[in-house]
């Protein structure tokens, strides 16, 4: 019988490095820390979190040197974690969990506490990111934590102390020179805005964090009180691409949530009557293009890559036709087994890799009602339907064979060399269950794929690390952490040859690790 409960079981952290058992060979040239982030504690005292993304952040470090690997982990010492621990209950609300009034307060105090707004969580359990060469753990609130990749010690950093934003995504984009772009909302008396953020490439002093961050531009939400939810954005050589999708945040519902005993997730809804809108922002001027590129309603969490070619902007992303999946990942669903678990999975719309092609040069003489895409071999379409509106349809970046693997998510590329440039390969997880159960390498030449799979083993996001002196795009390794719910304490760190997709080696960890979200590789000399 299929079950994935171990993916979301609470574990203890392992703050001191422990050795692992090596099977096969971990290449000697790999030297550094493979860092992963995700939830690791799903209940506090007698209180249980409701949603997968609510669990307390657990940072993981696989230290790789001379073919050997050690493992350690630490719970993020966030205010949320400390407050919950101190009260032995869930005292800070999360995305899918609303805190209950303190039982130590009297009835009148408990009544008044319902009128307080949600104190934003600083439980940064989504990803590891870099700004100015420093590592941070982040989620989607305004609080990140700067992390020492070696010790996993942290320091809290608040975006709103530097720029006027209420949070930022956990998926920034970085230029080769270190300049970083991100997005964050701001909620004002005039309505809701999407802000494009730019962070300088380097530090002027050793202890600075986000100093010098600026808001490049602000885009008003189409509906002032119901902005779109977004998890990430795309970036090409000259543009930031924001995708305004029909997953909406009802700000009034969210603001009154505590009063109504409802969490933030209750304020999220999918509106399939709305089109998806692609907004283009020029990175160097901050100017928002007057052209709006429309597409059918879609839901996207992760983009693969974007680049410009012959007057077109090509954007590749993982997308599905339904935006209700986010609310399906509540803990009650994930703790089901057998047919009940299958039933939850079968209600989800699968995410598949797609390509949109946006014509950049639309002017007074550009014809209406005909396909403007002139790129050879492209079957995506873009049709001018009004003065500043172009309607786009996508091209699938896969063959029929991807359907049997449940689509693809957690996409990764050879980022440092090929982000914002034409590329050939991307990697991801196949999702035949609620969590990834295969690793997939997709070759855009011929849309062919290679698959790594073992029954009962659940790999997380694949991270590409190039070989020293690599000359080809896929010359390197893929790193992943594989969860084994059928076997106790046999989770392993996996290394595949990125070219052949064959296993090179694994490091078996003698403690249980929950399924995580995102990670990165921190190379050391």
N, C-alpha and C positions, 0 to 999 in steps of 0.2 A: 504494500500500500504506500502511495506517495505521500510524503509529508515534508514540510520545510521548516518545522518549528525551531530546529537548532539554529537556523539562520538568524532568528530573533530571540534567542535565549540570552539572558543576562550572563555576563562572565565577570571574573575578577581581573583587574589589570595585572600586568607582569612588569613592574617598574625596573627590575634588574635584568640585564641581558641573560638569556638562556641559550644554550647551544641547540642546534637542530641536526637531524640525521640527513646527510646528503645521499640522494639516490641519483645515479648518473653523474654528470659533470656540470658544475657551474663554471662558465668560462672565467679564466684567471684575469682577463682584462676588465671585468666588471668590478668597479671599486666605488662604493658609496652607500647611500641609504635609500632603500625603497620605502617611501612613506605612504601610509594609507589612513583614511579617515572614515568614520561611520559611527552609528549608534552602538553602544555596548551595554547599556543598562536600561531595562524596560519597565522597571517598577521601583518605587521608593516606599519603604515600609509596606503598608497594606494597599497603597495606591498604585494603579497600573496606568501606563501611558496607552493612548488609544491608537496612535498612528506610528508607522515605521520610522518616519523622520523625527519623531519626538524623543527617541531614546537619547540618553546622555552620551556626549561625544567621547569616543575612545580613539586615541591616536596610536598607530602601529608603526614600528620601525623594524625593517629587515636590514641589518648591517651586513654588507657583502664585501669580503676581502679574501684574496688568495684562494678562491674556490670554496670558502667556508661562509656560513651565514649564522648570525645570531639574531634572536627576536626579543623585542621588548615592547611594552605598551603602557600608556598612561591615560587615565581619565583626565579630560581637560578640566582644569581647576577654574571653571567659570563661576560667575556669581550664582547662576541657576543651580549648578551642581552643589555648591557650598550651602546655599539656602535650603535646598531640598534635603540635603544630608543633615543639616542642623535641626530641621523641623521633623525629620523622618516621615515626610509626606511630600506630595507634589505641591510645592508652594509657588512655583512660577509656571504660568501657562505656556504651552507649546502650540505648534501649528494645529494639531488635532486633539489637544487635551486642555480643558479649561480647569484652572485650579479651584478647589473648593474652599469656602471660608474657613479660617482658622478655628478649630473647635475650642481653642483656649479663650477666644473672645466671647463676650456676652452677646445675647440675641441682637441688641441694638447695633453693636459694632459689626456683627456679621451682616446685618441688613445693609448698613452703610457701605461695607466693603464691596457690595455688588455694584455700586455706582462708580467705583474706581475703574479707570481704563486698564486694559491689559498692560502690565509692565513688560516691555519687550525682552525676550529671552536672549541670552548671549551664548547659547548652547551651539557652538559652531561645529556641527558634525557632518558637513557636506563634503568639503574638499580641502586639499593643500594647494595654495597658490603662492605666487611670488610678486613682490613689489620692491623695486630698487635693490634687487638681489637678495632680499630677506624672505623667509618663508612665513606664511600665515595659514591658520585654519579659518575657514569662513563658512557661513551659511547665507541666508538672504536678509538678515537684519543689519542694523548699522554697526554692530559690534563684531570685530575680528579679533584674533589673538595671534600675536607674533610668536613664532616657535623657533627655538634652537633645534635644528634638525638632528643634532647629536644627543642632547640631553632630554629633549621634548619638554623643556621648561618653557613657560609662556608668559606673555605680557599683554594685557587688554588694550585694544586700540579702537577708538570710536570715530567712524567716518564723519559723523555730524559735527565733530570738533573742528573739522577742516573745511568741509563744504556743506551746503544746505541740501542734504539728501536724507531720506528715511530708508536706509539700507542700500545694499548693492548686491549684484549677483555673485554667486560662488564660481563664476567662470569668466574671469577677465581674459583679455587677449594682450599678448606682449610682442612688441616690435623687436627686430634683431638688436637695436641699440638699447633695449631695456625699457623704453617708453611703454606704459601700460594703459589700456582703455578698459572701462567698465561701464555699467549702467546702473542707475538707481532712481527710485521714484521720489517725488516730493509732493506733499499734500498741502495745498494752500487754500486761502479763502476764495481764490479764483478758480479752484479746481485742482485736478491731479495732473502732474507732469512727469514725463519720462526724461531723465537727464543722462546725457553722454558725459562720462567722466574721463579725464586724462591725468595720469600720474607721471611725474618726471622719472627719467631712467636711473638716476643715481642719487646717493645721499650726499649732503654737504657736511653733515656731522655724523658720527658713529651711531648716536642714539636716536636719530630722527626716524619717523615712520612715514606718514602720508603728507608731510609738509609739501606745499607747492601743488597739491592736487587742485584741479580747476574743473568747473562745469563747462564743457565745450559748447553745448547747446541744450535747450529744453524744448520738448515736443509736447504740446497739450494733448491730453487724452481725448478721443472722440466723444466719449461720455464722461463728463467731469467727475461724477461720483462713482463711476464703475470702470476704472482702468483695467487694462489687460494684465493678466499674470504672465510673466516671462521668467524663464530659468536661465537663459543665456542669450547670446546674440552672435552675429557673424561679423567678420572683418576681412576686407580685401586690401590691396595695396593702398588705395586712396579713400576708401569708404568704410564707415561703420554701417552695418545693416541691422536695423531693429525690426523685428517681426511682431506686429500687433495682432495677436491671435484671439479667437473668440472665447478663450477662457477668461472669465471676468471676476474681478474682486468687487463685491458689494460693500463699499466703505461704510455705509450706514449700519449694515448688519454687523460688520466687524467691530465698529466703535461701540455698539450696544451689546456686544457678545457677552460680556461678563454679567450684565444685568439679566440677560436671557439665559444664562448658563450654557452658552454656546461657544465653541472654539472658532479660531480664524478659518479653519477648513469649511465651516458651515457657511461662510461668506463667499465661497468660490462657486461659480456656476459656468456651465457650458452653454453658449448661445449659438446654435447652428444656423440661425437666420443671418448671421453676420459674415461678411467676407473676411479673409485674412489680408492684412495690409503690410507690404514691405516698405519701410522708410529708409532712404539713403541719406547719410550725413557725411559731408566731405571732412575727412580727418584734419586737414590742414587749415581749413577756414571756419569750420563749425557750421557751415551753411547746410540747411536741410533742403534737399531737392524738392522742387514744386511738383515733380512727378510722383504719383502714388501708384505702386504696382499691386494689383489685387489678385487674389487667388481664392479658390473655394475654401470654405472653413476647414482648417487643419489644426492639429496640435503638435507642437514641436518642443522638445526639451533640450536637445543637443544638436548643434551644427557640426558638420564634418570639416568643411573648408569653403573658402570663397576666394575667387580671383577674377581679374579682368583680362579680357582677350578680344581684340578686334572690335572695340566699341560695345562690348557686352560685359555684364557682370554675371558670373556664374556662381550660384550658391547651392551647395550640397548640404543636405540635412537629413536627420531621421525624423519622420513625421507619420502621424496616423490621422484618420478621418474623424476621430472622436476625441473629445477633450475631457472625458470623465474618469480616465484611468487613475488620476492622482488620488481621488477619494476612495478607490478600491483597495489601496494599500494600507487599510487599517489592520491593527494587530489581530483583531478577531478573525478577519478573513485569512490572514497569513498563518494562523494557528489551526486552520481546518486541515483535514486530510482526506485522501481518497477522492470519492466522487464530489464531495462538498467543495474540496479545493479546486477540482477540475471545473466545477460550475462557476466559481469566481473567475478563474482564468479565462473561461470561454466567453465571459461578458466583456472582456477587454478588447479594445481595438489594437491590432498589432502595429508597431512602428517599423517602417521600411525606409531604406535610403532613397532619396529623391533628389532630382536636380531641377532647379529653376534657372532660366536664362533671362536676365533683365536688360533690355536695350537702353544704353545710356544716352544715345544721341537722338532724342525725340524732339523735333522742332516744328515750326509752323507748316513745313512742307511734308512732314511725315504722314503717310496715308493712314486712313482709318480702316477698320474691319478687314485687315489682312495680316497674316503672320509676318512679324518683322525680323524673325531670327534667320540669319543667313549663314550661321556657322555650319560647316560640313558635318554630317552624321548626327546632328542634333534633332531629336523629335519633340523637344519641349516647344511650346508656342508662347508668343507674346503678341497681343492684338491691341492696337490703340482703340479705345471705345469712347473717349471724350478728350477734351483739350489736354488735361493733365492726368489722364487715367489710362493705364495699360493693364489688360487682363491676361494673366499668365496661367498656363497649365504645365505640369511637370513631366519629366522623363524619369522612369524607374531606373535606378542604378544597380539593378540586380536581375537575375534570371528567375525562372519559376522555382528553381531548386531552393531558394531562400525561404519559400513558404513552409517547407517541411521543418525548418528550424525556428519558426515562430517570429520571423522578422529579425531586426538587428537594432541594438541600442548600445549606449556607452561607446560611441565611436572615437577612435584615436588615429592620428596620422604621424608621420615623421615631421613633427611640428616645427622644430627649429629650422629645418632646411626648406620645408614645403608649404608651411602656412602662408596664405595669400598668393601662392604660385600654382601653376598647373601641376598636377600630381597624378599618380597612378594607383596607389594602394591605400586602403584604410582597413582598420581592424575594429572588431566589436564583439559583443556577446549576442549569441542567439538566445531567444526567449521562448522556449517551449513550455516554460512554467512561469510562475510569478517572479522568479529570479532567473538570472542567466544560467544556462546549463551547457553551453558550448562556447568555444572561441572561434571566431570567423575572420579569415583574411579575404578581403574583396579586391580583385584585380579589375580596374575599370576598362582595361583593354580586353574586350570580349565578355566582360561582366562574369568572370569565372571566380569561383571561391574555393578556398581550402578550409577544412574544419578540424579542430581538435575537440574530441569528445570522449568521455568515459562515463558510463551509467553510474548514477549516484554521486557524481562529482559536479560541483557548481562553481565555475570560475567567475571571478569579478572582472571589472574593467581591465582590458589589456593596455599596457603602457609600452610604447616603443622606445628603445634605447639604441642609438646608432653604435656600430663598431668603431674602434679607433681607425682613422684614415679611410672611412667608408667612401666608396665612389658611387654606389648604386642606392636608390631610394629605400630599398628593403634590406640593405646590408646592416644587420643588427639583431637584436633579440626582442622578444615580447615577454614582459613580466606580468604575472597575475597572481592572485591569492585564491586558492581553490578550497572551498568548504566541502566537507564530507559528512553530511548529517547521519548517514547510516553507521559511521564508525566514530567512536569517541577519541578525542585528542589525536586526530590524524590529518588536520588541516595542513596544507603545504603551500609554500612559495614555489611557483612554477616558472621555468625559463624555457621558452621555445626559440628555435632558430626562425627569425622572421621571414627568411627567404623560403625555406622548405616547409615551415610550420610543423616541423618534427620536434619532439621534446628533447632538450639537451640535458636537463637535470631538474631536480626538485629538492627542497629543503623541508623535511617534515617537522612540524612544530608540536611539541608535546603538551600543548594546552588548547582548549577550544577557542575559536575566534568567530564572532558573528559575521555575516555577510556585510561588506562595507559599500560605500558609494564611490568615492574618487581618490586618486592617489597621484604621486609624481616620483621621479627619480632625482635624488640629490647627489650628483657625482662629486667625489672627493679625490684630491690629488694622490 
